[in-house]
């Protein structure tokens, strides 16, 4: 019987079978990638529509439903992808074997695929493009993610305040509203930028997910059994 600590490791592998990660990857390949690609397409279309719209002060009194809906849909997709990625990460991570001086090709594959997974998760957070502690990476920073809606409200609210004015505490009205045409253009640009960020970030995410699906499909055996002849027991 193996030592108790090895039994714990084997229990983890039994608790998180390869079927779980395979199911996630299959769902990405057959559904979620195309869903995110559709979001990118819709965001681009809405962006073009808003760019051709003339804004007035009325546009400052209500947040456009189509922009909020698009940001919400992208946030929801990013959250689902992040949680899915944790399932895959767990399945692979609990199969990283004992470190040895030889026969580490499969281990290197595991770490490389986990790095691709990390890139996907960074993009769902609207991050990436810079590693920690001065680490350099070729990854491009995502501009939108699971927190984009709140950031959009903050940016839009600041411009709305310029147009509508700040509330007067002594009187139940507003004061100081700007009638500058540039402020209306700025408001429109806030909406345009929010949609552009979704479009470009979604395109990035689609590419990263396709790369991961390809890497997983071609290397699944090494991800699950990084060392040849390991069998069922911990190696």
C-alpha positions in Angstrom: 0.0 0.0 0.0 1.4 3.4 -0.9 2.1 5.9 1.9 -0.9 7.9 3.1 0.2 11.1 1.4 0.1 9.3 -2.0 -3.3 8.0 -1.2 -4.5 11.6 -0.8 -3.0 12.5 -4.2 -4.7 9.5 -5.8 -8.0 10.4 -4.1 -7.8 13.9 -5.7 -7.2 12.4 -9.1 -10.2 10.1 -8.6 -12.4 13.0 -7.4 -11.6 15.1 -10.5 -11.6 12.8 -13.5 -10.5 13.7 -17.0 -14.1 13.6 -18.1 -14.8 16.8 -16.3 -12.2 18.8 -18.1 -13.0 17.1 -21.4 -16.6 18.1 -21.0 -15.6 21.8 -20.5 -13.3 21.8 -23.5 -16.0 20.2 -25.7 -18.5 22.9 -24.6 -16.0 25.6 -25.4 -15.3 24.1 -28.8 -18.9 23.5 -29.8 -20.7 26.4 -28.1 -18.9 29.0 -26.0 -16.3 30.1 -28.5 -19.0 30.8 -31.1 -21.0 32.6 -28.5 -18.2 35.0 -27.6 -17.4 35.5 -31.3 -21.1 36.5 -31.7 -20.7 39.0 -28.9 -17.7 40.6 -30.7 -19.7 40.8 -33.9 -22.7 42.4 -32.2 -20.6 44.9 -30.2 -18.9 46.0 -33.5 -22.3 46.5 -35.1 -23.7 48.5 -32.2 -20.5 50.6 -32.0 -20.9 51.6 -35.7 -24.6 52.5 -35.1 -23.8 54.7 -32.1 -20.9 56.4 -34.0 -23.5 57.6 -36.5 -25.9 58.9 -33.9 -26.1 62.6 -32.9 -26.1 62.9 -29.1 -28.2 65.6 -27.2 -28.6 66.3 -23.5 -31.4 63.7 -23.5 -28.7 61.0 -23.9 -27.2 62.0 -20.6 -30.4 61.3 -18.7 -30.5 57.6 -19.4 -27.9 54.9 -20.0 -28.3 53.2 -23.3 -29.9 49.8 -22.8 -28.0 48.2 -25.8 -24.7 49.1 -24.3 -25.6 47.8 -20.8 -26.9 44.6 -22.3 -23.8 44.0 -24.3 -21.5 44.6 -21.4 -23.7 42.4 -19.2 -23.6 39.6 -21.7 -19.9 39.8 -22.1 -19.4 39.9 -18.3 -21.5 36.8 -17.9 -19.6 34.9 -20.6 -16.3 35.9 -19.0 -17.4 34.7 -15.6 -18.5 31.4 -16.9 -15.2 30.9 -18.8 -13.2 31.8 -15.7 -15.1 29.2 -13.6 -14.8 26.6 -16.4 -11.1 27.2 -16.6 -10.8 26.4 -12.9 -12.3 23.0 -13.5 -9.7 22.3 -16.2 -6.9 23.7 -14.0 -7.9 21.4 -11.2 -8.0 18.3 -13.3 -4.5 19.0 -14.7 -2.9 20.3 -11.6 -3.8 17.3 -9.4 -2.0 15.1 -12.0 1.3 17.0 -11.9 3.7 14.1 -10.8 6.6 14.0 -8.5 9.5 16.2 -9.7 12.4 14.2 -11.2 15.5 14.9 -13.1 14.4 12.9 -16.1 11.2 12.1 -18.1 9.8 15.6 -17.7 8.4 16.1 -21.2 4.8 15.5 -20.1 5.3 17.8 -17.1 6.5 20.6 -19.4 3.4 20.1 -21.5 1.2 20.3 -18.4 2.8 23.6 -17.4 2.6 25.0 -20.9 -1.1 24.2 -21.2 -1.8 25.7 -17.7 0.0 28.9 -18.9 -2.5 29.1 -21.8 -5.3 28.6 -19.3 -3.9 31.4 -17.2 -3.9 33.7 -20.2 -7.6 33.0 -20.8 -8.5 33.7 -17.2 -6.5 37.0 -17.3 -8.4 38.1 -20.4 -11.8 37.4 -18.7 -10.7 39.7 -15.9 -9.7 42.4 -18.3 -6.1 41.8 -17.5 -3.0 40.3 -19.1 -0.2 42.0 -21.0 2.1 42.4 -18.0 3.4 39.7 -15.6 4.2 40.2 -11.9 7.5 41.2 -10.4 8.8 42.6 -13.7 7.9 39.5 -15.7 7.6 40.2 -19.4 4.9 38.5 -21.5 3.9 38.7 -25.2 0.2 38.6 -24.2 -1.9 41.6 -25.1 -3.8 43.3 -22.3 -7.6 42.8 -22.6 -9.7 45.9 -22.3 -12.9 44.4 -21.0 -13.8 41.7 -18.6 -16.0 40.7 -15.6 -15.8 44.2 -14.0 -16.4 46.3 -17.2 -20.0 47.3 -16.4 -19.1 49.1 -13.2 -16.1 50.8 -14.9 -18.4 52.0 -17.7 -21.0 53.4 -15.2 -18.2 55.4 -13.5 -16.9 56.8 -16.8 -20.3 57.6 -18.1 -21.5 59.1 -14.8 -18.6 61.6 -14.8 -19.5 62.9 -18.2 -23.3 62.9 -17.4 -22.5 65.1 -14.4 -20.8 67.6 -16.7 -23.9 67.8 -18.9 -26.6 67.7 -16.2 -24.8 69.5 -13.5 -24.2 68.5 -9.9 -27.1 68.4 -7.5 -27.6 71.4 -5.3 -28.0 70.4 -1.7 -29.8 73.6 -0.7 -32.3 73.4 -3.6 -33.9 70.4 -5.2 -32.3 71.0 -8.6 -29.0 70.9 -10.4 -26.5 73.5 -11.2 -23.5 73.9 -13.4 -24.5 71.8 -16.5 -22.3 72.3 -19.5 -23.7 73.1 -22.9 -20.4 72.4 -24.7 -20.8 70.3 -27.9 -17.5 68.6 -27.0 -19.0 67.2 -23.8 -21.8 65.6 -25.8 -19.2 64.1 -28.2 -17.3 62.9 -25.1 -20.5 61.1 -23.8 -21.0 59.4 -27.1 -17.3 58.4 -27.2 -17.7 56.8 -23.7 -20.4 54.5 -25.2 -18.4 53.8 -28.3 -15.3 53.0 -26.3 -17.2 50.6 -24.1 -18.4 48.7 -27.1 -15.1 48.7 -28.8 -13.5 47.3 -25.7 -16.0 44.5 -25.7 -15.4 43.8 -29.4 -11.6 43.7 -29.3 -11.4 41.8 -26.0 -13.9 39.2 -27.2 -11.9 38.7 -30.3 -8.8 38.2 -28.1 -10.6 35.8 -25.9 -11.9 33.7 -28.9 -8.3 33.3 -30.2 -7.0 32.3 -26.8 -9.8 29.8 -26.3 -9.2 28.3 -29.7 -5.5 28.0 -29.0 -6.3 26.2 -25.8 -8.8 23.8 -27.3 -6.2 22.9 -29.9 -3.5 22.3 -27.3 -5.7 20.3 -25.1 -7.0 18.1 -27.9 -3.5 17.3 -29.2 -1.9 16.8 -25.8 -4.7 15.4 -23.6 -2.8 12.1 -22.9 0.3 13.9 -21.5 -2.0 16.2 -19.5 -3.6 13.2 -17.8 -0.6 10.8 -17.7 2.5 13.0 -18.0 4.8 10.1 -17.5 4.7 6.9 -19.5 3.9 3.7 -17.7 2.3 5.6 -14.7 -0.8 3.6 -14.8 -3.5 4.5 -12.4 -1.3 5.0 -9.4 0.5 8.2 -8.6 3.8 8.6 -10.4 
